[in-house]
């Protein structure tokens, strides 16, 4: 009689997929190490990259509304936008500013409604100040959009004098009702002195010359010999 061998099998239960903790994609990013650089250098370049810092900040602010967003995908989107702007395509920036202007307008209306419902003066003053700040930022955003769409270009005009007779008035513009110069009354004190009117700078009048000081009289002619000898004559 042969003995019957019995085998006992142990049932192993695999853990459910829900029990395995999923990696947090919002904190994981892939760092590419270029040839010739160390791993520490590659990590430092990634951390100091402006795209990485701003993508992380944007994701942190959006975590409350959108959870489970991949940081790696956010980083790639930011890098693509930077390359697009560097290439001259500003469509996404215009869209971003337009969306921000709409959001700022919503903030203005929200604070304005709160100011209307305020029951004390401090709340009223605070909400009105916030509403006006939101309105000011909205206006600045709209002006930035207009500047991008229709930039102001400086125009340099060179003056060409091609006319034979040309008159240039550099003074201030005169009104149409102002009388011409020849029709206006000019103050006599501002006119130039002319000989025709016998004007003089001395208002006391001219003084007639007298003979009080005879030393200042003109010297008459002196009688001298016609043939004068030189002092050196006769010296040989």
LINVEN-V537492 format. One record per residue. N is the residue number from 1. RES is the residue in one small letter. SS is DSSP state (a for helix, b for strand, c for the rest). D_CENTER is the distance of its C-alpha to the mean C-alpha in Angstrom with 2 decimals. Layout:
{{N & RES & SS & D_CENTER} {N & RES & SS & D_CENTER}}
This chain:
{{1 & x & c & 105.98} {2 & x & c & 102.52} {3 & x & c & 99.85} {4 & x & c & 96.89} {5 & x & c & 93.60} {6 & x & c & 90.88} {7 & x & c & 87.21} {8 & x & c & 84.71} {9 & x & c & 81.14} {10 & x & c & 78.19} {11 & x & c & 75.52} {12 & x & c & 72.00} {13 & x & c & 69.32} {14 & x & c & 65.89} {15 & x & c & 62.95} {16 & x & c & 61.08} {17 & x & a & 57.68} {18 & x & a & 56.24} {19 & x & a & 57.46} {20 & x & c & 55.45} {21 & x & c & 52.08} {22 & x & c & 49.26} {23 & x & c & 46.53} {24 & x & c & 43.21} {25 & x & a & 40.97} {26 & x & a & 37.89} {27 & x & a & 38.50} {28 & x & c & 39.80} {29 & x & c & 37.96} {30 & x & c & 39.32} {31 & x & c & 38.37} {32 & x & c & 39.20} {33 & x & c & 40.55} {34 & x & c & 40.18} {35 & x & c & 43.02} {36 & x & c & 43.02} {37 & x & c & 40.99} {38 & x & c & 42.49} {39 & x & a & 42.20} {40 & x & a & 40.38} {41 & x & a & 37.76} {42 & x & a & 37.31} {43 & x & a & 36.87} {44 & x & a & 34.34} {45 & x & a & 32.24} {46 & x & a & 32.46} {47 & x & a & 31.49} {48 & x & c & 28.46} {49 & x & c & 27.22} {50 & x & a & 23.95} {51 & x & a & 25.63} {52 & x & a & 28.59} {53 & x & a & 26.77} {54 & x & a & 24.68} {55 & x & a & 27.76} {56 & x & a & 29.81} {57 & x & a & 27.43} {58 & x & a & 27.26} {59 & x & a & 31.04} {60 & x & a & 31.64} {61 & x & a & 29.77} {62 & x & a & 31.69} {63 & x & c & 35.03} {64 & x & c & 36.16} {65 & x & c & 35.90} {66 & x & c & 36.77} {67 & x & c & 39.22} {68 & x & c & 40.56} {69 & x & c & 37.50} {70 & x & c & 37.61} {71 & x & a & 35.03} {72 & x & a & 35.85} {73 & x & a & 35.08} {74 & x & a & 31.77} {75 & x & a & 30.84} {76 & x & a & 31.87} {77 & x & a & 29.82} {78 & x & a & 26.62} {79 & x & a & 27.41} {80 & x & a & 28.11} {81 & x & a & 24.80} {82 & x & a & 22.98} {83 & x & a & 25.14} {84 & x & a & 24.50} {85 & x & a & 20.70} {86 & x & a & 21.27} {87 & x & c & 23.59} {88 & x & c & 21.09} {89 & x & c & 22.46} {90 & x & c & 19.90} {91 & x & a & 22.60} {92 & x & a & 22.91} {93 & x & a & 19.23} {94 & x & a & 19.39} {95 & x & a & 22.60} {96 & x & a & 21.30} {97 & x & a & 18.48} {98 & x & a & 21.14} {99 & x & a & 23.55} {100 & x & a & 21.21} {101 & x & a & 20.61} {102 & x & a & 24.40} {103 & x & a & 24.94} {104 & x & a & 22.61} {105 & x & a & 24.50} {106 & x & a & 27.71} {107 & x & a & 26.63} {108 & x & a & 25.94} {109 & x & a & 29.40} {110 & x & a & 31.05} {111 & x & a & 29.84} {112 & x & a & 30.64} {113 & x & a & 34.15} {114 & x & a & 34.66} {115 & x & a & 33.75} {116 & x & a & 36.34} {117 & x & a & 38.94} {118 & x & c & 38.28} {119 & x & c & 41.42} {120 & x & c & 40.14} {121 & x & a & 37.41} {122 & x & a & 35.48} {123 & x & a & 35.13} {124 & x & a & 34.15} {125 & x & a & 31.39} {126 & x & a & 30.10} {127 & x & a & 30.11} {128 & x & a & 28.48} {129 & x & a & 25.60} {130 & x & a & 25.18} {131 & x & a & 25.47} {132 & x & a & 22.74} {133 & x & a & 20.39} {134 & x & a & 21.26} {135 & x & a & 20.78} {136 & x & a & 17.26} {137 & x & a & 16.34} {138 & x & a & 18.22} {139 & x & a & 16.34} {140 & x & a & 12.90} {141 & x & a & 14.71} {142 & x & a & 16.17} {143 & x & a & 12.98} {144 & x & a & 11.83} {145 & x & a & 15.33} {146 & x & a & 15.23} {147 & x & a & 12.15} {148 & x & a & 14.20} {149 & x & a & 17.37} {150 & x & c & 16.43} {151 & x & c & 13.41} {152 & x & c & 12.60} {153 & x & c & 14.32} {154 & x & c & 14.41} {155 & x & c & 18.04} {156 & x & c & 19.86} {157 & x & c & 23.20} {158 & x & c & 25.85} {159 & x & c & 28.46} {160 & x & c & 31.98} {161 & x & c & 34.88} {162 & x & c & 37.70} {163 & x & c & 39.58} {164 & x & c & 42.66} {165 & x & c & 42.18} {166 & x & c & 38.65} {167 & x & c & 37.47} {168 & x & c & 33.90} {169 & x & c & 33.07} {170 & x & c & 30.12} {171 & x & c & 30.91} {172 & x & c & 29.73} {173 & x & c & 30.87} {174 & x & c & 34.32} {175 & x & c & 35.66} {176 & x & c & 38.49} {177 & x & c & 40.84} {178 & x & c & 40.53} {179 & x & c & 43.65} {180 & x & c & 43.72} {181 & x & a & 44.12} {182 & x & a & 47.82} {183 & x & a & 48.58} {184 & x & c & 47.00} {185 & x & c & 49.04} {186 & x & c & 47.96} {187 & x & c & 48.81} {188 & x & a & 51.72} {189 & x & a & 50.32} {190 & x & a & 47.31} {191 & x & c & 49.55} {192 & x & c & 50.61} {193 & x & c & 54.12} {194 & x & c & 56.61} {195 & x & c & 60.17} {196 & x & c & 61.40} {197 & x & c & 60.94} {198 & x & c & 62.45} {199 & x & c & 59.51} {200 & x & c & 59.33} {201 & x & c & 56.97} {202 & x & c & 59.84} {203 & x & c & 60.46} {204 & x & c & 63.81} {205 & x & c & 65.36} {206 & x & c & 67.04} {207 & x & c & 69.96} {208 & x & c & 73.11} {209 & x & c & 74.34} {210 & x & c & 77.52} {211 & x & c & 80.20} {212 & x & c & 79.64} {213 & x & c & 78.46} {214 & x & a & 80.78} {215 & x & a & 79.41} {216 & x & a & 76.40} {217 & x & c & 78.62} {218 & x & c & 78.54} {219 & x & c & 80.86} {220 & x & c & 83.75} {221 & x & c & 84.97} {222 & x & c & 87.01} {223 & x & c & 90.37} {224 & x & c & 90.54} {225 & x & c & 92.97} {226 & x & c & 92.32} {227 & x & c & 93.10} {228 & x & c & 91.38} {229 & x & c & 92.25} {230 & x & c & 89.74} {231 & x & c & 90.11} {232 & x & c & 90.32} {233 & x & c & 93.20} {234 & x & c & 96.34} {235 & x & c & 94.56} {236 & x & c & 95.18}}
